C-alpha cells in the first residue's frame, strides 16, 4: 500500500466512524423514539457510552488526520513519496487499532493501549518527516 492510498483509507476510516455513531440515531428519530434535535450540541449526552466513545474516536481521527495527510502531501510535492511508502500504512493500522480500543471501553489497559497506539502514530509520522527532511 502506498502513502497516497493510506491517506484515502484513513479518510474512509473517519467516515466509517462517523456512520458508526450517527446511523443508530436515524431510526430512533424516524420512529419517533427521540426528537430529531435531541442529540447533544450543548446538551448532556444521551447516547450509550459506546456511541459516545465512537464519536470521541471519530473526533480524535479528525484532529490527527491533517498532520498525517500534510506529511504525505508534502512528500508528493517534493517527489519523495517513495521514501515513506513503506511505513505510511503503519500510521493507518495504529489509528484503526486506537479507534477500536477507544470504542471498546475505558479500563486501565484499554486507555494504556489507546495511548500507546496514539504515540506509535506520532513517532511514525515524525520518522516520516525525518526521512523527508534529512
Phi and psi in radians as a Rosetta constraint file:
Dihedral C 1 N 2 CA 2 C 2 CIRCULARHARMONIC -1.569 0.35
Dihedral N 2 CA 2 C 2 N 3 CIRCULARHARMONIC 3.009 0.35
Dihedral C 2 N 3 CA 3 C 3 CIRCULARHARMONIC -1.104 0.35
Dihedral N 3 CA 3 C 3 N 4 CIRCULARHARMONIC -0.651 0.35
Dihedral C 3 N 4 CA 4 C 4 CIRCULARHARMONIC -1.153 0.35
Dihedral N 4 CA 4 C 4 N 5 CIRCULARHARMONIC -0.751 0.35
Dihedral C 4 N 5 CA 5 C 5 CIRCULARHARMONIC -1.076 0.35
Dihedral N 5 CA 5 C 5 N 6 CIRCULARHARMONIC -0.669 0.35
Dihedral C 5 N 6 CA 6 C 6 CIRCULARHARMONIC -1.075 0.35
Dihedral N 6 CA 6 C 6 N 7 CIRCULARHARMONIC -0.742 0.35
Dihedral C 6 N 7 CA 7 C 7 CIRCULARHARMONIC -1.082 0.35
Dihedral N 7 CA 7 C 7 N 8 CIRCULARHARMONIC -0.748 0.35
Dihedral C 7 N 8 CA 8 C 8 CIRCULARHARMONIC -1.118 0.35
Dihedral N 8 CA 8 C 8 N 9 CIRCULARHARMONIC -0.725 0.35
Dihedral C 8 N 9 CA 9 C 9 CIRCULARHARMONIC -1.183 0.35
Dihedral N 9 CA 9 C 9 N 10 CIRCULARHARMONIC -0.637 0.35
Dihedral C 9 N 10 CA 10 C 10 CIRCULARHARMONIC -1.055 0.35
Dihedral N 10 CA 10 C 10 N 11 CIRCULARHARMONIC -0.808 0.35
Dihedral C 10 N 11 CA 11 C 11 CIRCULARHARMONIC -1.068 0.35
Dihedral N 11 CA 11 C 11 N 12 CIRCULARHARMONIC -0.705 0.35
Dihedral C 11 N 12 CA 12 C 12 CIRCULARHARMONIC -1.086 0.35
Dihedral N 12 CA 12 C 12 N 13 CIRCULARHARMONIC -0.690 0.35
Dihedral C 12 N 13 CA 13 C 13 CIRCULARHARMONIC -1.091 0.35
Dihedral N 13 CA 13 C 13 N 14 CIRCULARHARMONIC -0.706 0.35
Dihedral C 13 N 14 CA 14 C 14 CIRCULARHARMONIC -1.028 0.35
Dihedral N 14 CA 14 C 14 N 15 CIRCULARHARMONIC -0.759 0.35
Dihedral C 14 N 15 CA 15 C 15 CIRCULARHARMONIC -1.194 0.35
Dihedral N 15 CA 15 C 15 N 16 CIRCULARHARMONIC -0.664 0.35
Dihedral C 15 N 16 CA 16 C 16 CIRCULARHARMONIC -1.078 0.35
Dihedral N 16 CA 16 C 16 N 17 CIRCULARHARMONIC -0.755 0.35
Dihedral C 16 N 17 CA 17 C 17 CIRCULARHARMONIC -1.090 0.35
Dihedral N 17 CA 17 C 17 N 18 CIRCULARHARMONIC -0.688 0.35
Dihedral C 17 N 18 CA 18 C 18 CIRCULARHARMONIC -1.074 0.35
Dihedral N 18 CA 18 C 18 N 19 CIRCULARHARMONIC -0.761 0.35
Dihedral C 18 N 19 CA 19 C 19 CIRCULARHARMONIC -1.159 0.35
Dihedral N 19 CA 19 C 19 N 20 CIRCULARHARMONIC -0.610 0.35
Dihedral C 19 N 20 CA 20 C 20 CIRCULARHARMONIC -1.014 0.35
Dihedral N 20 CA 20 C 20 N 21 CIRCULARHARMONIC -0.727 0.35
Dihedral C 20 N 21 CA 21 C 21 CIRCULARHARMONIC -1.687 0.35
Dihedral N 21 CA 21 C 21 N 22 CIRCULARHARMONIC -0.290 0.35
Dihedral C 21 N 22 CA 22 C 22 CIRCULARHARMONIC -1.568 0.35
Dihedral N 22 CA 22 C 22 N 23 CIRCULARHARMONIC -0.662 0.35
Dihedral C 22 N 23 CA 23 C 23 CIRCULARHARMONIC -1.062 0.35
Dihedral N 23 CA 23 C 23 N 24 CIRCULARHARMONIC -0.669 0.35
Dihedral C 23 N 24 CA 24 C 24 CIRCULARHARMONIC -1.071 0.35
Dihedral N 24 CA 24 C 24 N 25 CIRCULARHARMONIC -0.343 0.35
Dihedral C 24 N 25 CA 25 C 25 CIRCULARHARMONIC -1.305 0.35
Dihedral N 25 CA 25 C 25 N 26 CIRCULARHARMONIC -0.537 0.35
Dihedral C 25 N 26 CA 26 C 26 CIRCULARHARMONIC -1.055 0.35
Dihedral N 26 CA 26 C 26 N 27 CIRCULARHARMONIC -0.941 0.35
Dihedral C 26 N 27 CA 27 C 27 CIRCULARHARMONIC -1.108 0.35
Dihedral N 27 CA 27 C 27 N 28 CIRCULARHARMONIC -0.569 0.35
Dihedral C 27 N 28 CA 28 C 28 CIRCULARHARMONIC -1.086 0.35
Dihedral N 28 CA 28 C 28 N 29 CIRCULARHARMONIC -0.725 0.35
Dihedral C 28 N 29 CA 29 C 29 CIRCULARHARMONIC -1.255 0.35
Dihedral N 29 CA 29 C 29 N 30 CIRCULARHARMONIC -0.756 0.35
Dihedral C 29 N 30 CA 30 C 30 CIRCULARHARMONIC -1.169 0.35
Dihedral N 30 CA 30 C 30 N 31 CIRCULARHARMONIC -0.560 0.35
Dihedral C 30 N 31 CA 31 C 31 CIRCULARHARMONIC -1.555 0.35
Dihedral N 31 CA 31 C 31 N 32 CIRCULARHARMONIC 0.047 0.35
Dihedral C 31 N 32 CA 32 C 32 CIRCULARHARMONIC 1.309 0.35
Dihedral N 32 CA 32 C 32 N 33 CIRCULARHARMONIC 0.250 0.35
Dihedral C 32 N 33 CA 33 C 33 CIRCULARHARMONIC -1.297 0.35
Dihedral N 33 CA 33 C 33 N 34 CIRCULARHARMONIC -0.496 0.35
Dihedral C 33 N 34 CA 34 C 34 CIRCULARHARMONIC -2.488 0.35
Dihedral N 34 CA 34 C 34 N 35 CIRCULARHARMONIC 2.604 0.35
Dihedral C 34 N 35 CA 35 C 35 CIRCULARHARMONIC -1.141 0.35
Dihedral N 35 CA 35 C 35 N 36 CIRCULARHARMONIC 2.596 0.35
Dihedral C 35 N 36 CA 36 C 36 CIRCULARHARMONIC -1.082 0.35
Dihedral N 36 CA 36 C 36 N 37 CIRCULARHARMONIC -0.462 0.35
Dihedral C 36 N 37 CA 37 C 37 CIRCULARHARMONIC -1.816 0.35
Dihedral N 37 CA 37 C 37 N 38 CIRCULARHARMONIC 0.400 0.35
Dihedral C 37 N 38 CA 38 C 38 CIRCULARHARMONIC -1.444 0.35
Dihedral N 38 CA 38 C 38 N 39 CIRCULARHARMONIC -0.106 0.35
Dihedral C 38 N 39 CA 39 C 39 CIRCULARHARMONIC -1.540 0.35
Dihedral N 39 CA 39 C 39 N 40 CIRCULARHARMONIC 2.519 0.35
Dihedral C 39 N 40 CA 40 C 40 CIRCULARHARMONIC -0.338 0.35
Dihedral N 40 CA 40 C 40 N 41 CIRCULARHARMONIC -1.973 0.35
Dihedral C 40 N 41 CA 41 C 41 CIRCULARHARMONIC 0.875 0.35
Dihedral N 41 CA 41 C 41 N 42 CIRCULARHARMONIC 1.253 0.35
Dihedral C 41 N 42 CA 42 C 42 CIRCULARHARMONIC 1.549 0.35
Dihedral N 42 CA 42 C 42 N 43 CIRCULARHARMONIC 0.062 0.35
Dihedral C 42 N 43 CA 43 C 43 CIRCULARHARMONIC -1.998 0.35
Dihedral N 43 CA 43 C 43 N 44 CIRCULARHARMONIC 2.897 0.35
Dihedral C 43 N 44 CA 44 C 44 CIRCULARHARMONIC -1.147 0.35
Dihedral N 44 CA 44 C 44 N 45 CIRCULARHARMONIC 2.389 0.35
Dihedral C 44 N 45 CA 45 C 45 CIRCULARHARMONIC -1.088 0.35
Dihedral N 45 CA 45 C 45 N 46 CIRCULARHARMONIC 2.398 0.35
Dihedral C 45 N 46 CA 46 C 46 CIRCULARHARMONIC -2.039 0.35
Dihedral N 46 CA 46 C 46 N 47 CIRCULARHARMONIC -0.092 0.35
Dihedral C 46 N 47 CA 47 C 47 CIRCULARHARMONIC -1.269 0.35
Dihedral N 47 CA 47 C 47 N 48 CIRCULARHARMONIC 2.709 0.35
Dihedral C 47 N 48 CA 48 C 48 CIRCULARHARMONIC -1.018 0.35
Dihedral N 48 CA 48 C 48 N 49 CIRCULARHARMONIC 2.706 0.35
Dihedral C 48 N 49 CA 49 C 49 CIRCULARHARMONIC -0.997 0.35
Dihedral N 49 CA 49 C 49 N 50 CIRCULARHARMONIC -0.677 0.35
Dihedral C 49 N 50 CA 50 C 50 CIRCULARHARMONIC -1.139 0.35
Dihedral N 50 CA 50 C 50 N 51 CIRCULARHARMONIC -0.555 0.35
Dihedral C 50 N 51 CA 51 C 51 CIRCULARHARMONIC -1.274 0.35
Dihedral N 51 CA 51 C 51 N 52 CIRCULARHARMONIC -0.631 0.35
Dihedral C 51 N 52 CA 52 C 52 CIRCULARHARMONIC -1.119 0.35
Dihedral N 52 CA 52 C 52 N 53 CIRCULARHARMONIC -0.700 0.35
Dihedral C 52 N 53 CA 53 C 53 CIRCULARHARMONIC -1.186 0.35
Dihedral N 53 CA 53 C 53 N 54 CIRCULARHARMONIC -0.632 0.35
Dihedral C 53 N 54 CA 54 C 54 CIRCULARHARMONIC -1.092 0.35
Dihedral N 54 CA 54 C 54 N 55 CIRCULARHARMONIC -0.715 0.35
Dihedral C 54 N 55 CA 55 C 55 CIRCULARHARMONIC -1.106 0.35
Dihedral N 55 CA 55 C 55 N 56 CIRCULARHARMONIC -0.751 0.35
Dihedral C 55 N 56 CA 56 C 56 CIRCULARHARMONIC -1.098 0.35
Dihedral N 56 CA 56 C 56 N 57 CIRCULARHARMONIC -0.704 0.35
Dihedral C 56 N 57 CA 57 C 57 CIRCULARHARMONIC -1.110 0.35
Dihedral N 57 CA 57 C 57 N 58 CIRCULARHARMONIC -0.697 0.35
Dihedral C 57 N 58 CA 58 C 58 CIRCULARHARMONIC -1.092 0.35
Dihedral N 58 CA 58 C 58 N 59 CIRCULARHARMONIC -0.841 0.35
Dihedral C 58 N 59 CA 59 C 59 CIRCULARHARMONIC -1.116 0.35
Dihedral N 59 CA 59 C 59 N 60 CIRCULARHARMONIC -0.628 0.35
Dihedral C 59 N 60 CA 60 C 60 CIRCULARHARMONIC -1.118 0.35
Dihedral N 60 CA 60 C 60 N 61 CIRCULARHARMONIC -0.686 0.35
Dihedral C 60 N 61 CA 61 C 61 CIRCULARHARMONIC -1.064 0.35
Dihedral N 61 CA 61 C 61 N 62 CIRCULARHARMONIC -0.762 0.35
Dihedral C 61 N 62 CA 62 C 62 CIRCULARHARMONIC -1.080 0.35
Dihedral N 62 CA 62 C 62 N 63 CIRCULARHARMONIC -0.611 0.35
Dihedral C 62 N 63 CA 63 C 63 CIRCULARHARMONIC -1.169 0.35
Dihedral N 63 CA 63 C 63 N 64 CIRCULARHARMONIC -0.615 0.35
Dihedral C 63 N 64 CA 64 C 64 CIRCULARHARMONIC -1.712 0.35
Dihedral N 64 CA 64 C 64 N 65 CIRCULARHARMONIC -0.346 0.35
Dihedral C 64 N 65 CA 65 C 65 CIRCULARHARMONIC -1.038 0.35
Dihedral N 65 CA 65 C 65 N 66 CIRCULARHARMONIC -0.774 0.35
Dihedral C 65 N 66 CA 66 C 66 CIRCULARHARMONIC -1.025 0.35
Dihedral N 66 CA 66 C 66 N 67 CIRCULARHARMONIC -0.643 0.35
Dihedral C 66 N 67 CA 67 C 67 CIRCULARHARMONIC -1.160 0.35
Dihedral N 67 CA 67 C 67 N 68 CIRCULARHARMONIC -0.858 0.35
Dihedral C 67 N 68 CA 68 C 68 CIRCULARHARMONIC -1.067 0.35
Dihedral N 68 CA 68 C 68 N 69 CIRCULARHARMONIC -0.856 0.35
Dihedral C 68 N 69 CA 69 C 69 CIRCULARHARMONIC -1.086 0.35
Dihedral N 69 CA 69 C 69 N 70 CIRCULARHARMONIC -0.634 0.35
Dihedral C 69 N 70 CA 70 C 70 CIRCULARHARMONIC -1.120 0.35
Dihedral N 70 CA 70 C 70 N 71 CIRCULARHARMONIC -0.718 0.35
Dihedral C 70 N 71 CA 71 C 71 CIRCULARHARMONIC -1.122 0.35
Dihedral N 71 CA 71 C 71 N 72 CIRCULARHARMONIC -0.773 0.35
Dihedral C 71 N 72 CA 72 C 72 CIRCULARHARMONIC -1.143 0.35
Dihedral N 72 CA 72 C 72 N 73 CIRCULARHARMONIC -0.728 0.35
Dihedral C 72 N 73 CA 73 C 73 CIRCULARHARMONIC -1.087 0.35
Dihedral N 73 CA 73 C 73 N 74 CIRCULARHARMONIC -0.746 0.35
Dihedral C 73 N 74 CA 74 C 74 CIRCULARHARMONIC -1.126 0.35
Dihedral N 74 CA 74 C 74 N 75 CIRCULARHARMONIC -0.677 0.35
Dihedral C 74 N 75 CA 75 C 75 CIRCULARHARMONIC -1.025 0.35
Dihedral N 75 CA 75 C 75 N 76 CIRCULARHARMONIC -0.747 0.35
Dihedral C 75 N 76 CA 76 C 76 CIRCULARHARMONIC -1.119 0.35
Dihedral N 76 CA 76 C 76 N 77 CIRCULARHARMONIC -0.781 0.35
Dihedral C 76 N 77 CA 77 C 77 CIRCULARHARMONIC -1.127 0.35
Dihedral N 77 CA 77 C 77 N 78 CIRCULARHARMONIC -0.539 0.35
Dihedral C 77 N 78 CA 78 C 78 CIRCULARHARMONIC -1.432 0.35
Dihedral N 78 CA 78 C 78 N 79 CIRCULARHARMONIC -0.140 0.35
Dihedral C 78 N 79 CA 79 C 79 CIRCULARHARMONIC 1.252 0.35
Dihedral N 79 CA 79 C 79 N 80 CIRCULARHARMONIC 0.461 0.35
Dihedral C 79 N 80 CA 80 C 80 CIRCULARHARMONIC -2.109 0.35
Dihedral N 80 CA 80 C 80 N 81 CIRCULARHARMONIC 0.383 0.35
Dihedral C 80 N 81 CA 81 C 81 CIRCULARHARMONIC -1.074 0.35
Dihedral N 81 CA 81 C 81 N 82 CIRCULARHARMONIC -0.501 0.35
Dihedral C 81 N 82 CA 82 C 82 CIRCULARHARMONIC -1.043 0.35
Dihedral N 82 CA 82 C 82 N 83 CIRCULARHARMONIC -0.495 0.35
Dihedral C 82 N 83 CA 83 C 83 CIRCULARHARMONIC -1.156 0.35
Dihedral N 83 CA 83 C 83 N 84 CIRCULARHARMONIC -0.429 0.35
Dihedral C 83 N 84 CA 84 C 84 CIRCULARHARMONIC -2.015 0.35
Dihedral N 84 CA 84 C 84 N 85 CIRCULARHARMONIC -0.071 0.35
Dihedral C 84 N 85 CA 85 C 85 CIRCULARHARMONIC -0.963 0.35
Dihedral N 85 CA 85 C 85 N 86 CIRCULARHARMONIC -0.654 0.35
Dihedral C 85 N 86 CA 86 C 86 CIRCULARHARMONIC -1.263 0.35
Dihedral N 86 CA 86 C 86 N 87 CIRCULARHARMONIC -0.360 0.35
Dihedral C 86 N 87 CA 87 C 87 CIRCULARHARMONIC -2.056 0.35
Dihedral N 87 CA 87 C 87 N 88 CIRCULARHARMONIC -0.251 0.35
Dihedral C 87 N 88 CA 88 C 88 CIRCULARHARMONIC -1.018 0.35
Dihedral N 88 CA 88 C 88 N 89 CIRCULARHARMONIC -0.659 0.35
Dihedral C 88 N 89 CA 89 C 89 CIRCULARHARMONIC -1.085 0.35
Dihedral N 89 CA 89 C 89 N 90 CIRCULARHARMONIC -0.484 0.35
Dihedral C 89 N 90 CA 90 C 90 CIRCULARHARMONIC -1.191 0.35
Dihedral N 90 CA 90 C 90 N 91 CIRCULARHARMONIC -0.429 0.35
Dihedral C 90 N 91 CA 91 C 91 CIRCULARHARMONIC -1.139 0.35
Dihedral N 91 CA 91 C 91 N 92 CIRCULARHARMONIC -0.790 0.35
Dihedral C 91 N 92 CA 92 C 92 CIRCULARHARMONIC -1.090 0.35
Dihedral N 92 CA 92 C 92 N 93 CIRCULARHARMONIC -0.796 0.35
Dihedral C 92 N 93 CA 93 C 93 CIRCULARHARMONIC -1.041 0.35
Dihedral N 93 CA 93 C 93 N 94 CIRCULARHARMONIC -0.765 0.35
Dihedral C 93 N 94 CA 94 C 94 CIRCULARHARMONIC -1.164 0.35
Dihedral N 94 CA 94 C 94 N 95 CIRCULARHARMONIC -0.617 0.35
Dihedral C 94 N 95 CA 95 C 95 CIRCULARHARMONIC -1.156 0.35
Dihedral N 95 CA 95 C 95 N 96 CIRCULARHARMONIC -0.789 0.35
Dihedral C 95 N 96 CA 96 C 96 CIRCULARHARMONIC -1.107 0.35
Dihedral N 96 CA 96 C 96 N 97 CIRCULARHARMONIC -0.763 0.35
Dihedral C 96 N 97 CA 97 C 97 CIRCULARHARMONIC -1.054 0.35
Dihedral N 97 CA 97 C 97 N 98 CIRCULARHARMONIC -0.753 0.35
Dihedral C 97 N 98 CA 98 C 98 CIRCULARHARMONIC -1.070 0.35
Dihedral N 98 CA 98 C 98 N 99 CIRCULARHARMONIC -0.762 0.35
Dihedral C 98 N 99 CA 99 C 99 CIRCULARHARMONIC -1.108 0.35
Dihedral N 99 CA 99 C 99 N 100 CIRCULARHARMONIC -0.790 0.35
Dihedral C 99 N 100 CA 100 C 100 CIRCULARHARMONIC -1.095 0.35
Dihedral N 100 CA 100 C 100 N 101 CIRCULARHARMONIC -0.764 0.35
Dihedral C 100 N 101 CA 101 C 101 CIRCULARHARMONIC -1.144 0.35
Dihedral N 101 CA 101 C 101 N 102 CIRCULARHARMONIC -0.694 0.35
Dihedral C 101 N 102 CA 102 C 102 CIRCULARHARMONIC -1.025 0.35
Dihedral N 102 CA 102 C 102 N 103 CIRCULARHARMONIC -0.796 0.35
Dihedral C 102 N 103 CA 103 C 103 CIRCULARHARMONIC -1.200 0.35
Dihedral N 103 CA 103 C 103 N 104 CIRCULARHARMONIC -0.566 0.35
Dihedral C 103 N 104 CA 104 C 104 CIRCULARHARMONIC -1.265 0.35
Dihedral N 104 CA 104 C 104 N 105 CIRCULARHARMONIC -0.390 0.35
Dihedral C 104 N 105 CA 105 C 105 CIRCULARHARMONIC 2.783 0.35
Dihedral N 105 CA 105 C 105 N 106 CIRCULARHARMONIC -3.026 0.35
Dihedral C 105 N 106 CA 106 C 106 CIRCULARHARMONIC -2.301 0.35
Dihedral N 106 CA 106 C 106 N 107 CIRCULARHARMONIC 0.466 0.35
Dihedral C 106 N 107 CA 107 C 107 CIRCULARHARMONIC -1.164 0.35
Dihedral N 107 CA 107 C 107 N 108 CIRCULARHARMONIC 2.920 0.35
Dihedral C 107 N 108 CA 108 C 108 CIRCULARHARMONIC -0.952 0.35
Dihedral N 108 CA 108 C 108 N 109 CIRCULARHARMONIC -0.854 0.35
Dihedral C 108 N 109 CA 109 C 109 CIRCULARHARMONIC -1.137 0.35
Dihedral N 109 CA 109 C 109 N 110 CIRCULARHARMONIC -0.638 0.35
Dihedral C 109 N 110 CA 110 C 110 CIRCULARHARMONIC -1.172 0.35
Dihedral N 110 CA 110 C 110 N 111 CIRCULARHARMONIC -0.732 0.35
Dihedral C 110 N 111 CA 111 C 111 CIRCULARHARMONIC -1.178 0.35
Dihedral N 111 CA 111 C 111 N 112 CIRCULARHARMONIC -0.684 0.35
Dihedral C 111 N 112 CA 112 C 112 CIRCULARHARMONIC -1.087 0.35
Dihedral N 112 CA 112 C 112 N 113 CIRCULARHARMONIC -0.800 0.35
Dihedral C 112 N 113 CA 113 C 113 CIRCULARHARMONIC -1.113 0.35
Dihedral N 113 CA 113 C 113 N 114 CIRCULARHARMONIC -0.734 0.35
Dihedral C 113 N 114 CA 114 C 114 CIRCULARHARMONIC -1.040 0.35
Dihedral N 114 CA 114 C 114 N 115 CIRCULARHARMONIC -0.785 0.35
Dihedral C 114 N 115 CA 115 C 115 CIRCULARHARMONIC -1.136 0.35
Dihedral N 115 CA 115 C 115 N 116 CIRCULARHARMONIC -0.673 0.35
Dihedral C 115 N 116 CA 116 C 116 CIRCULARHARMONIC -1.129 0.35
Dihedral N 116 CA 116 C 116 N 117 CIRCULARHARMONIC -0.762 0.35
Dihedral C 116 N 117 CA 117 C 117 CIRCULARHARMONIC -1.138 0.35
Dihedral N 117 CA 117 C 117 N 118 CIRCULARHARMONIC -0.625 0.35
Dihedral C 117 N 118 CA 118 C 118 CIRCULARHARMONIC -1.114 0.35
Dihedral N 118 CA 118 C 118 N 119 CIRCULARHARMONIC -0.844 0.35
Dihedral C 118 N 119 CA 119 C 119 CIRCULARHARMONIC -1.090 0.35
Dihedral N 119 CA 119 C 119 N 120 CIRCULARHARMONIC -0.633 0.35
Dihedral C 119 N 120 CA 120 C 120 CIRCULARHARMONIC -1.046 0.35
Dihedral N 120 CA 120 C 120 N 121 CIRCULARHARMONIC -0.756 0.35
Dihedral C 120 N 121 CA 121 C 121 CIRCULARHARMONIC -1.078 0.35
Dihedral N 121 CA 121 C 121 N 122 CIRCULARHARMONIC -0.760 0.35
Dihedral C 121 N 122 CA 122 C 122 CIRCULARHARMONIC -1.089 0.35
Dihedral N 122 CA 122 C 122 N 123 CIRCULARHARMONIC -0.819 0.35
Dihedral C 122 N 123 CA 123 C 123 CIRCULARHARMONIC -1.175 0.35
Dihedral N 123 CA 123 C 123 N 124 CIRCULARHARMONIC -0.665 0.35
Dihedral C 123 N 124 CA 124 C 124 CIRCULARHARMONIC -1.142 0.35
Dihedral N 124 CA 124 C 124 N 125 CIRCULARHARMONIC -0.752 0.35
Dihedral C 124 N 125 CA 125 C 125 CIRCULARHARMONIC -1.127 0.35
Dihedral N 125 CA 125 C 125 N 126 CIRCULARHARMONIC -0.715 0.35
Dihedral C 125 N 126 CA 126 C 126 CIRCULARHARMONIC -1.083 0.35
Dihedral N 126 CA 126 C 126 N 127 CIRCULARHARMONIC -0.676 0.35
Dihedral C 126 N 127 CA 127 C 127 CIRCULARHARMONIC -1.128 0.35
Dihedral N 127 CA 127 C 127 N 128 CIRCULARHARMONIC -0.657 0.35
Dihedral C 127 N 128 CA 128 C 128 CIRCULARHARMONIC -1.081 0.35
Dihedral N 128 CA 128 C 128 N 129 CIRCULARHARMONIC -0.743 0.35
Dihedral C 128 N 129 CA 129 C 129 CIRCULARHARMONIC -1.053 0.35
Dihedral N 129 CA 129 C 129 N 130 CIRCULARHARMONIC -0.789 0.35
Dihedral C 129 N 130 CA 130 C 130 CIRCULARHARMONIC -0.990 0.35
Dihedral N 130 CA 130 C 130 N 131 CIRCULARHARMONIC -0.832 0.35
Dihedral C 130 N 131 CA 131 C 131 CIRCULARHARMONIC -1.056 0.35
Dihedral N 131 CA 131 C 131 N 132 CIRCULARHARMONIC -0.605 0.35
Dihedral C 131 N 132 CA 132 C 132 CIRCULARHARMONIC -1.396 0.35
Dihedral N 132 CA 132 C 132 N 133 CIRCULARHARMONIC -0.517 0.35
Dihedral C 132 N 133 CA 133 C 133 CIRCULARHARMONIC -1.582 0.35
Dihedral N 133 CA 133 C 133 N 134 CIRCULARHARMONIC -0.598 0.35
